[in-house]
């Protein structure tokens, strides 16, 4: 069926990249609780896996096929991660500690649409402003940029919450209230 060994290697590589990308996406959707979409992707994943493995097992005596399978697997992991970064599913919780409790940090973040809970704290070198901010992952980098614009020395710790319940903020996000900091900054520059 496959006369040219280079074509065979290219097919094995491509099939495994697709398989592992499907695998990565299925795992992500499973972890996000989207079981039906994960199952749907899983169907394509297993067909691709069986096809690619079958090609390699039929020609197991040719080491270049095994190497192509391994390289395709590793490349598929990278491709799957890149796809996941682009999808940016779910939310991120960002804890911020500012060394300047007098700046209007909280108000500035709320004006941009972020849900912020803040409180005063005391650190080793004095008063601090502590904040907890919840945002969709697609706005994560914009949030970091906004925080750095307000306070370059702010201490930032981020994590992905497992479950979110209640609060006014989740409704606001679903209506698209968060504005992209980069777009807003560009609009301000264009106004001048």
Secondary structure as UniProt FT lines:
FT   HELIX           5..31
FT   TURN            32..33
FT   HELIX           35..58
FT   TURN            59..61
FT   HELIX           63..87
FT   STRAND          91..98
FT   TURN            101..102
FT   HELIX           105..111
FT   TURN            112..113
FT   STRAND          115..123
FT   TURN            124..125
FT   STRAND          126..136
FT   HELIX           137..139
FT   HELIX           140..150
FT   TURN            152..153
FT   STRAND          155..159
FT   HELIX           169..174
FT   TURN            175..176
FT   HELIX           181..191
//
